[in-house]
């Protein structure tokens, strides 16, 4: 019984360190995303099929669910100021939009 008590302390400490590390690692992507978000904007109509960051319209869930290239309801993060300069053949203006849009008919 004396030996079992000697191993409980180090085992509990190791478990505590492992849990602490897991919690710290889980928070890193969230913080990185917040920092990147300040210099990025949602740009609709520029994502390729299945490559959108989110918002892909009805019948889809989120990231990677767009069903066609340049879908007007799907967005991709782009550097601030670049969205409306990025080509989008489905957009009424021919460029990405800061809001979802109805796609123009294919030519």
PyMOL commands that set and color helices and strands:
alter all, ss='L'
color gray80, all
select helices_A, chain A and resi 2-37+83-85
alter helices_A, ss='H'
color red, helices_A
select strands_A, chain A and resi 40-44+75-79
alter strands_A, ss='S'
color yellow, strands_A
deselect
rebuild
show_as cartoon
